[in-house]
Amino acid sequence: MLQKLWYDRPIRTQLLVAVGLINLLAAFAAVAVSILNTRTATRVEIEASLEVAQRFVGATIKDLAEQGKLDQLEEELPLQLKHLRHVRILLMDVMGQLTMLSPQPAEGTGASTPQAPSWFAALVRPKLVGRAVRLVTADHMNPVIIVGEPADEIAEAWQDLYSLAIVWLALDVLILAVLYVVLGRVLDPLASLCRGMLKLEDGHYATRLQPPKVKELAVITNRFNTLAEALDVAREENSGLYRQLISVQEEERREIANELHDEAGPCLFGITANASSIQTIADHPTGQRMAEIAHRVEEILAIVERLKLMNRALLKKLRPGSHGRVGLAELINELIAGFERSHPGTHILYAPGRLAKSYGEPVDLTLYRCIQEGITNAIRHGKARNLSIDLVEEAGHRRNGAKRPQAVLRLTVGDDGKGIDPSTSKGFGLTTMTERVKSLGGSCVIESEPRKGTTIHVELPVQREQAARMRALEPVGGMS
């Protein structure tokens, strides 16, 4: 219920409601203080008016008594006391009946001041203590009664409060209207940011927002533009990688098709031809023909061996054949030995440190591919003659509040080749290698200078506990 009534509302509506409630509470507090002050002031005013009225009535009766005109009291007293406020003057006759002497309402003034509501009068009317009624008497005359009457004072207080309430209401409406416009301008960048996020969600990474004048919102907008730019660059890089991946896949397929066509096809044809020849010779066996059969069999075995070598090379190109059967160090040694056999003029120095037998297939294959890519680039593009490879497991830093430092694998592949031209963009192989390392939470840094060689630094976290190791760390490997 609260979610629907409050939290689902726009923030501008919430702010306006909050400001309106604060103003309303302030108005209630002001009314309460005003009622208390009016109540105290009315009580003081009534008591003072009673005192003044008593003195005026006494003085008037005394003057009329000295002049022998007490019988004119009913006519003279209202004239003398017509300006008195907050009191009522009554004359009691011999029968105990009361006659109002003062004040007498003037013509046309009976409705000059509106009467206060009963609830306001009940709150403001003071409790008069002491002599709320004064009695003035003289010889041979009926008594005069003076009674306090706060009605006109309460009406005036109500008139003032009513006028202030009208002014307050007008100002409050004006303030809320101004806030509505101001908040609309201030919060409009947030609405624009929301629209921009929706566009990003739909894949429109070229979206950019105009920074607003508000400092805090301008910072958020700039961060949004930076994020959109990064996503746009990442999309372009992913698109480029995808295109390169398709190109490399097609190239690999073309190479495999060429090898099958140029190697496997003739080999299979040779096997077929030799088998047919053997069959023909076998129909008329002689000593000379038996020697011919032996020769044909040797040719078939040679062709089969050639097919086996080609098949092994293709499989090794697709995936290391011995992976899972030997340790990581032996797998790398086998890779290096294969490069040295195919490139006799290149010397590769491999210096492994303390390594476990395996760190899991993703990590092992990533290290294998990094070394393979580094050696391939150094020989093919850098024309390197000497390479050095260092691989070791070291203690790293504590991560995510771990009790012990997390181990890391550090791989360094260096060569003395031509280096990489700074103007040359990173190729598909190096890009794939970098992304592969990053996907495992590692880092890959490539340092290169023209004619000074290239060095690849790879760092991979070991994502397993000590108990999961396939065997304890021990020195492995050697010089090759």
C-alpha positions in Angstrom: 0.0 0.0 0.0 2.8 2.4 1.0 4.7 1.4 -2.1 1.8 2.4 -4.4 0.8 5.6 -2.5 4.4 7.0 -2.0 7.3 5.2 -3.6 5.7 4.7 -7.0 5.1 8.4 -7.3 7.5 10.7 -9.2 10.2 12.3 -7.1 8.9 15.8 -7.9 5.5 14.8 -6.5 7.2 13.4 -3.3 9.2 16.6 -2.8 6.1 18.8 -3.3 4.1 16.7 -0.9 6.9 16.8 1.7 7.2 20.6 1.4 3.4 21.0 1.6 3.3 18.9 4.8 6.1 20.9 6.3 4.3 24.1 5.6 1.1 22.7 7.0 2.8 21.6 10.2 4.4 25.1 10.5 0.9 26.6 10.0 -0.6 24.5 12.8 2.3 25.5 15.1 1.7 29.1 14.3 -2.0 28.9 14.9 -1.4 27.1 18.2 1.0 29.9 19.4 -1.4 32.6 18.1 -4.3 31.0 20.1 -2.3 30.9 23.3 -1.1 34.5 22.9 -4.7 35.7 22.0 -6.1 33.9 25.0 -3.6 35.5 27.4 -4.1 39.0 25.8 -7.9 38.7 26.0 -7.8 37.8 29.7 -5.6 40.8 30.4 -7.7 43.1 28.2 -10.9 42.0 29.9 -9.6 42.6 33.4 -8.3 46.0 32.5 -11.6 46.9 30.8 -13.5 45.8 33.9 -11.4 48.0 36.1 -11.7 51.1 33.8 -15.5 50.6 33.4 -15.9 50.3 37.2 -14.1 53.6 37.7 -16.1 55.3 34.9 -19.4 54.1 36.3 -18.5 55.2 39.8 -17.5 58.6 38.7 -20.6 59.1 36.6 -22.9 58.0 39.4 -21.1 60.4 41.8 -21.4 63.3 39.4 -25.1 62.7 38.9 -25.7 62.3 42.6 -24.0 65.7 43.3 -26.2 67.3 40.6 -29.3 65.5 41.9 -29.9 63.8 38.6 -29.7 60.1 39.5 -33.0 59.6 37.8 -31.3 60.4 34.6 -28.7 57.6 35.0 -30.2 55.4 32.3 -29.8 58.2 29.8 -26.4 59.6 30.9 -24.5 56.4 31.6 -24.7 55.0 28.0 -23.4 58.3 26.7 -20.5 58.4 29.1 -19.5 54.7 28.5 -20.3 54.3 24.8 -16.5 54.0 23.9 -15.8 51.3 26.5 -14.9 47.9 25.0 -15.0 44.3 26.3 -17.6 45.1 29.0 -21.4 45.1 29.3 -23.2 47.6 31.7 -26.5 46.4 33.1 -29.0 48.2 35.4 -31.0 46.1 37.9 -34.5 47.4 38.8 -36.4 46.8 42.0 -37.9 43.6 40.5 -34.4 42.2 39.8 -34.8 42.6 36.0 -31.6 43.6 34.1 -31.5 46.3 31.5 -28.6 46.7 29.1 -27.2 50.2 29.3 -23.9 49.9 27.4 -22.8 49.4 24.8 -25.6 50.4 22.5 -25.0 49.1 18.9 -24.6 52.0 16.5 -26.5 52.1 13.2 -24.9 50.3 10.4 -22.1 48.7 12.6 -23.8 45.6 13.7 -22.1 43.4 11.2 -18.8 45.3 10.8 -16.8 42.5 12.4 -17.7 38.9 11.6 -18.4 36.6 14.5 -15.7 34.0 15.2 -16.6 30.3 14.8 -17.6 28.5 18.0 -14.6 26.3 18.0 -12.2 29.3 17.8 -14.1 31.1 20.5 -14.0 28.1 22.8 -10.2 27.9 22.3 -9.5 31.6 22.7 -12.0 32.5 25.4 -10.1 33.0 28.7 -11.1 31.7 32.1 -11.6 34.9 34.1 -10.6 34.6 37.7 -11.2 37.0 40.5 -14.0 39.5 40.0 -15.5 38.7 36.6 -18.5 40.8 37.6 -18.3 44.2 39.2 -21.1 45.8 41.1 -21.5 49.6 41.7 -24.2 51.0 44.0 -25.2 54.3 45.5 -27.8 55.5 48.0 -31.4 55.6 46.7 -30.5 54.0 43.4 -30.6 50.6 41.8 -27.2 48.8 41.5 -25.2 48.9 38.2 -23.6 45.5 37.1 -20.5 45.5 35.0 -19.8 42.2 33.2 -16.7 41.3 31.1 -17.5 40.4 27.5 -14.6 39.1 25.3 -16.7 38.4 22.2 -15.6 41.5 20.3 -11.9 40.8 21.2 -12.3 37.2 20.0 -13.9 38.4 16.8 -11.0 40.8 16.1 -8.5 38.0 16.8 -10.4 35.7 14.4 -10.5 38.4 11.7 -6.7 38.8 12.0 -6.1 35.0 12.0 -8.4 34.6 9.0 -6.6 37.3 7.0 -3.2 35.7 7.8 -4.5 32.3 6.8 -5.7 33.6 3.4 -2.2 35.2 2.9 -0.4 32.0 4.0 -2.5 29.9 1.7 -1.8 32.2 -1.3 1.9 32.2 -0.5 2.0 28.4 0.0 0.3 27.8 -3.4 2.7 30.2 -5.0 5.7 28.5 -3.4 4.5 25.1 -4.5 3.9 26.3 -8.0 7.4 27.8 -8.1 8.9 24.6 -6.7 7.0 22.6 -9.3 8.6 24.6 -12.1 12.1 24.6 -10.5 12.1 20.9 -9.6 11.0 20.2 -13.1 14.0 22.0 -14.5 16.4 20.5 -11.9 15.1 16.9 -12.3 14.7 17.0 -16.1 18.4 15.8 -16.5 17.4 12.7 -14.5 14.5 12.0 -16.8 16.9 12.5 -19.8 19.4 10.2 -18.1 16.6 7.6 -17.7 15.8 7.9 -21.4 19.4 7.5 -22.3 19.7 4.3 -20.2 16.7 2.9 -22.0 18.5 3.7 -25.3 21.6 1.9 -24.1 19.5 -1.0 -23.0 18.2 -1.2 -26.6 21.8 -1.2 -27.9 22.0 2.4 -29.1 25.6 2.9 -27.7 26.1 6.1 -29.7 23.7 7.9 -27.4 25.2 11.0 -25.7 23.6 13.4 -23.2 24.0 17.1 -22.9 25.6 18.0 -19.5 23.2 20.1 -17.4 24.2 23.2 -15.4 23.7 21.5 -12.1 27.2 20.4 -10.9 26.2 17.0 -9.4 23.9 16.0 -12.2 26.6 17.1 -14.7 29.0 14.6 -13.1 26.5 11.8 -13.5 25.8 12.8 -17.1 29.6 12.8 -17.9 29.9 9.4 -16.3 27.0 8.2 -18.5 28.6 9.5 -21.6 31.9 7.8 -20.6 30.1 4.6 -20.1 28.2 4.9 -23.4 31.5 5.6 -25.2 33.2 2.6 -23.5 30.3 0.4 -24.5 30.4 1.7 -28.1 34.2 1.0 -28.3 33.7 -2.5 -26.7 30.9 -3.2 -29.3 33.2 -2.1 -32.1 36.0 -4.3 -30.7 33.7 -7.2 -30.3 32.5 -6.8 -33.9 36.1 -6.6 -35.1 37.0 -9.7 -33.1 34.0 -11.5 -34.5 34.9 -10.6 -38.0 38.5 -11.7 -37.4 37.3 -14.9 -35.8 35.2 -15.8 -38.8 38.1 -14.9 -41.1 40.5 -17.1 -39.0 38.0 -19.9 -38.9 37.6 -19.8 -42.7 41.4 -19.7 -43.1 41.8 -22.7 -40.8 39.2 -24.6 -42.7 40.9 -23.6 -46.0 44.2 -24.8 -44.7 42.7 -28.1 -43.4 40.9 -28.6 -46.7 44.2 -27.9 -48.7 46.1 -30.3 -46.5 43.4 -33.0 -47.0 43.3 -32.3 -50.7 47.1 -32.1 -51.3 48.2 -34.7 -48.8 45.5 -37.0 -47.8 44.0 -37.3 -51.3 47.3 -38.4 -53.0 48.1 -40.7 -50.1 44.7 -42.4 -50.3 45.1 -42.7 -54.1 48.6 -44.2 -53.6 47.2 -46.7 -51.1 44.4 -47.7 -53.5 46.8 -48.0 -56.5 49.3 -50.2 -54.5 46.5 -52.3 -53.1 45.1 -52.9 -56.6 48.6 -53.8 -57.8 49.1 -56.2 -55.0 45.7 -57.8 -55.8 46.8 -58.2 -59.5 50.2 -59.7 -58.6 48.6 -62.0 -56.0 46.5 -63.6 -58.8 49.8 -65.0 -60.5 52.3 -65.4 -57.6 55.9 -65.9 -58.5 59.1 -65.3 -56.6 59.7 -62.0 -58.4 56.2 -60.9 -57.9 56.4 -61.7 -54.2 59.3 -59.2 -54.0 57.1 -56.7 -55.9 54.3 -57.3 -53.3 56.8 -56.6 -50.5 57.8 -53.3 -52.2 54.2 -52.3 -52.6 53.5 -53.0 -48.9 56.5 -50.9 -47.9 55.1 -48.0 -50.0 51.6 -48.4 -48.4 53.2 -48.4 -44.9 55.2 -45.2 -45.8 52.0 -43.6 -47.0 50.1 -44.6 -43.9 52.9 -43.2 -41.7 52.7 -40.0 -43.6 48.9 -39.9 -43.0 49.5 -40.5 -39.4 51.9 -37.6 -39.1 49.6 -35.3 -40.9 46.7 -36.4 -38.7 48.8 -35.9 -35.6 49.8 -32.4 -36.8 46.1 -31.5 -37.5 45.0 -32.8 -34.1 47.8 -31.0 -32.3 46.9 -27.8 -34.1 43.3 -28.1 -32.9 44.1 -29.3 -29.4 47.3 -30.5 -27.6 47.1 -34.2 -27.9 48.8 -35.0 -24.6 46.8 -32.6 -22.5 45.2 -34.4 -19.5 47.8 -37.2 -19.7 50.9 -35.2 -18.8 51.6 -32.3 -16.5 51.6 -28.6 -17.5 55.4 -28.4 -17.6 55.8 -31.5 -19.8 53.1 -30.2 -22.1 55.0 -26.9 -22.5 58.3 -28.8 -23.0 56.6 -30.8 -25.8 55.4 -27.6 -27.4 58.8 -26.0 -27.3 60.5 -29.2 -28.7 58.1 -29.2 -31.6 58.9 -25.6 -32.5 62.7 -26.3 -32.2 62.3 -29.3 -34.5 60.4 -27.2 -37.1 62.7 -24.2 -36.7 66.3 -25.5 -36.2 67.8 -22.0 -36.2 65.7 -20.8 -33.2 66.8 -21.4 -29.7 64.2 -21.4 -26.9 65.2 -21.2 -23.3 62.5 -22.5 -20.9 63.0 -21.9 -17.2 60.0 -23.2 -15.2 59.7 -22.5 -11.5 57.7 -24.4 -8.9 54.5 -25.6 -10.6 51.7 -28.0 -9.8 50.9 -30.8 -12.3 47.8 -29.0 -13.4 45.8 -25.9 -12.6 42.6 -27.0 -14.4 41.9 -27.2 -18.1 41.1 -23.4 -18.7 44.3 -22.2 -17.0 46.5 -24.9 -18.6 45.2 -24.3 -22.1 45.4 -20.5 -21.6 49.1 -20.7 -20.7 49.7 -23.2 -23.5 48.1 -20.9 -26.1 49.9 -17.8 -24.8 53.2 -19.5 -25.1 52.3 -20.9 -28.5 51.1 -17.5 -29.8 54.2 -15.7 -28.3 56.6 -18.2 -30.0 54.7 -18.1 -33.3 54.7 -14.3 -33.5 58.3 -14.1 -32.5 59.4 -16.5 -35.2 57.0 -15.5 -38.0 56.8 -11.8 -37.6 59.8 -10.8 -35.4 62.3 -13.1 -37.0 63.6 -13.9 -33.6 66.6 -16.3 -33.1 66.5 -16.5 -29.3 63.5 -16.7 -27.0 63.1 -17.1 -23.2 60.1 -18.4 -21.4 59.6 -18.1 -17.6 56.7 -19.7 -15.8 56.3 -19.8 -12.0 53.7 -19.8 -9.3 54.1 -17.1 -6.7 52.2 -15.9 -3.6 50.0 -12.9 -4.5 48.0 -10.4 -2.5 45.0 -11.1 -0.3 41.7 -10.7 -2.2 38.1 -10.3 -1.0 39.1 -10.7 2.7 40.9 -14.1 2.2 42.9 -15.3 5.1 45.8 -16.2 2.9 47.3 -14.5 -0.1 45.9 -15.9 -3.4 48.6 -17.6 -5.5 49.2 -16.3 -9.0 50.9 -17.7 -12.1 53.4 -15.4 -13.8 54.4 -16.1 -17.4 57.0 -14.1 -19.3 57.8 -14.7 -23.0 60.6 -12.6 -24.4 62.5 -12.6 -27.8 65.2 -10.7 -29.6 63.2 -10.1 -32.7 62.3 -6.9 -34.7 59.6 -5.9 -32.2 56.2 -4.5 -32.9 55.8 -1.2 -34.7 53.7 1.2 -32.5 51.6 2.1 -35.5 50.6 -1.5 -36.1 47.3 -2.5 -34.6 47.2 -5.6 -32.4 46.5 -8.7 -34.4 43.8 -11.3 -33.9 46.1 -13.7 -32.1 47.3 -11.2 -29.5 43.8 -9.8 -29.0 42.4 -13.3 -28.5 45.2 -14.1 -26.1 44.6 -10.9 -24.1 40.8 -11.5 -23.9 41.4 -15.1 -22.9 43.6 -14.1 -20.0 41.1 -11.4 -18.9 38.3 -13.9 -18.9 40.1 -15.8 -16.2 40.6 -12.7 -14.1 44.2 -12.2 -15.1 46.2 -9.5 -16.9 48.3 -9.5 -20.1 50.8 -6.7 -20.9 52.8 -6.6 -24.1 56.0 -4.6 -24.1 57.8 -4.0 -27.4 60.2 -1.6 -29.1 61.3 -1.6 -32.7 64.5 -3.7 -33.2 64.6 -4.5 -29.4 62.3 -7.5 -29.3 59.0 -8.1 -27.6 58.1 -9.2 -24.1 54.7 -10.6 -23.0 53.8 -10.6 -19.3 50.9 -12.7 -18.3 49.5 -13.0 -14.7 46.8 -15.5 -13.8 45.2 -16.1 -10.4 45.1 -19.7 -9.2 41.4 -20.3 -8.7 41.5 -23.3 -6.4 42.3 -24.2 -2.8 45.5 -25.8 -1.7 43.8 -29.1 -1.1 42.6 -29.3 -4.7 46.1 -29.4 -6.2 46.8 -32.6 -8.1 50.2 -32.8 -6.3 52.4 -30.8 -4.1 54.7 -28.1 -5.7 58.0 -29.4 -6.8 60.8 -28.3 -9.1 60.0 -29.4 -12.7 61.3 -28.9 -16.2 64.8 -28.0 -17.3 66.7 -26.2 -20.0 65.9 -26.8 -23.6 
